[in-house]
Amino acid sequence: MKAESVIITGASDGIGKAMALEFSRKGWAIGLLARRTELLEKVREECLQAGAPRVFYRGADVSDENAFEKALDGLDLELDGATAFIANAGITGRSSLGPDAWTSAKRILEVNVLSAIHGLEHMKLKMLARGRGTLAGVSSIAGARGMPTSGAYATSKAALTNHLEGLRVDLKPHGISVVTIVPGFIRTSLTTHNKGKMPFLMEVDDAARVFVSGVVGKRAWSIAPAPFRIIYPLIQMLPRSWFDALMSRMYRTIRG
Ligand SMILES: NC(=O)c1ccc[n+]([C@@H]2O[C@H](COP(=O)([O-])OP(=O)(O)OC[C@H]3O[C@@H](n4cnc5c(N)ncnc54)[C@H](OP(=O)(O)O)[C@@H]3O)[C@@H](O)[C@H]2O)c1
């Protein structure tokens, strides 16, 4: 029988790489996508050692529409039709009060929203034609509300969460599952710029185990670390004045 297979964007490092290794341990075939091909070559070797039967990679910037589609098409072909796709590639950035405010916000929205949705929509068509598959997107707890110091990032993740939610309902009758992956604070290069204390900071391999089990189990919502299962809806319910006071204090602590 053909092995299950997954294409992961942003697989050269962090959560994407850790998920690729976890899928490999489960015997899935893997398609890796990111810009740094020298890292992808190393991840490929690690995935093969971890148990993946076949591993392919493509170097592409997800915001380069043609290159991204070509890379997805190539990986999908090599995998004989990927069982799952995870839009994971993402960047962060602090809200700026300077002249770079717009360029920085635009780049975050470009990579985290437009490119993620582009990947999901492109793979959706292939899965619709096959009548099966799982689409997943890596959002964030930051998408729960507008977050101080990270306006564009929080906006990007709220947009992705909402897009995935709509897709989930639309695609259910077509046999396609949609999984929203919601990391809290995970130790990767993305969080190294936080000099303060990050609540419930989780190691990336532990987080990947939770997220991969969410994708394999086709769960609508996969959130880690566990305390955020309760904290996320509580943040959404906080009255505005409490939210402002709590979040400005929390983000001062996180940023250090
Ligand atoms: N770490 C956390 O605490 C946390 C919390 C909430 C959500 N998340 C989300 O989790 C996802 C992964 O984050 P991470 O923490 O693993 O970050 P990371 O360690 O910085 O890894 C980011 C990955 O995305 C890729 N990437 C970035 N821009 C890209 C582009 N334009 N084209 C192609 N690939 C690109 C990078 O590869 P190349 O540089 O090689 O292209 C890298 O593989 C992101 O969507 C992030 O927003 C993370």
The ligand as an ORCA input file, in Angstrom:
! r2SCAN-3c Opt
* xyz 0 1
  N       7.771     29.300     17.718
  C       6.635     29.733     18.248
  O       6.541     29.970     19.475
  C       5.412     29.928     17.397
  C       4.233     30.314     18.033
  C       3.081     30.485     17.275
  C       3.105     30.257     15.914
  N       4.269     29.885     15.318
  C       4.231     29.675     13.859
  O       4.854     28.448     13.525
  C       5.386     28.525     12.205
  C       6.834     28.056     12.230
  O       7.558     28.916     13.089
  P       8.917     28.480     13.801
  O       8.823     28.913     15.199
  O       9.246     27.094     13.477
  O       9.917     29.502     13.063
  P      11.385     29.297     12.474
  O      12.158     28.359     13.312
  O      11.884     30.665     12.229
  O      11.111     28.569     11.073
  C      10.424     29.240     10.055
  C      10.441     28.390      8.803
  O       9.727     29.094      7.788
  C      10.531     29.194      6.623
  N      10.233     30.423      5.897
  C      10.194     31.679      6.380
  N       9.933     32.546      5.389
  C       9.797     31.796      4.255
  C       9.545     32.109      2.909
  N       9.358     33.380      2.508
  N       9.492     31.105      2.000
  C       9.682     29.825      2.385
  N       9.915     29.460      3.656
  C       9.987     30.441      4.575
  C      11.972     29.124      7.132
  O      12.808     28.563      6.146
  P      13.835     29.359      5.206
  O      14.349     30.526      5.971
  O      14.875     28.321      4.894
  O      13.027     29.743      4.000
  C      11.849     28.157      8.291
  O      11.945     26.836      7.827
  C       5.221     29.974     11.761
  O       4.078     30.095     10.941
  C       5.005     30.717     13.070
  O       4.271     31.901     12.907
  C       5.428     29.726     16.012
*
